[in-house]
Amino acid sequence: MLVLVALCCGAHAGVEAGEKAVPIYRSLPATKAPTARDIVSLPDYRNGQAVAMRIGGRFAYLIKPRGRVDPSKRWIWIFPFEHALASVGGGIEHQFYVDAVLAKGFHVAGIDIGVACGSPRAADLCQRFYEDLVATYGLNPRARLLAQSNGGLNAYSWAVRHPDCVERIACLYPATDLRSWPGLAEAVVYPTRGLGFDLTQEQLAGRLAEFNPIENLQPLAKAQVKLLHLHGDQDKLVPLEANSSELARRYRVLGGAAEIVVVRGYAHGGGPFTASKAVRGFLLAD
């Protein structure tokens, strides 16, 4: 069932004022996805070693744990991919989570699909990446996803098409409804060429129930996929109510269980999201 937890964080307001998240790829426009050219290097991780690869012509990576490998070869898939990498902005935004899961013997992976807005083409490329990781590296067939912001659309778009490939999904202020973010007009122009919907705005509107992640949750509920979202109550870019809260409400109706942590006083980002013990525990749970 749905659990609402209020996390009080004083008078901060996330990226709009007060404490801010690490500015990864700060030189790029907000709507432009980072690419391999924007990455300084694959870092020398404290607890892991990264391997670069290309899937369908797109940059991807797998970070292998240095020490003892988890017996079940569990792994965390990062959406968007760049939050586990060093960048021109300096720092690794998800270092708190990456260090923790690598130390426990989990693998970490990601693929650059840009701001694909959850398009079927992007989901298909994600499936190619998933199949390669499972076949080549013997990773657990049920992935654990960590999605942030626009990555929510891509994570859920792939997951609802392949529910048996997912064990749990953790999200940080995720977009889950195309109408809320980025809006249908933007959804048809934001994706990288070859990874879009290939529809007009009117066509997308007419088929929205087919493509919108928040309207296709039944497969995940049936597969008993576990959900945890952290979302700021001051988020104006990707509003809490239209995204995390509404998704959890629908998921409960379908018989699924979701936990929503409402981060009081925060907008779209901030310290509670980059270093959440709740998210870390959720990702590592048995």
Secondary structure, DSSP 4 states (H G I P E B T S, - for coil): --EEEEEE-TT-BGGGBSS----TTTTS-TTSPP-GGG-------SSEEEEEEEETTEEEEEEEESSPPPTT--EEEEESGGGGS--TT-S-TTHHHHHHHHHTT-EEEEE---S-TT-HHHHHHHHHHHHHHHHHH---SSEEEEEETTHHHHHHHHHHH-GGGEEEEEEES----TTTTT-HHHHTTSSPTTSS----HHHHHHTHHHH-GGG--HHHHHTT-EEEEEEETT-SSS-TIIIIIHHHHHHHHTT--EEEEEEET--S--HHHHT-HHHHHHHH--
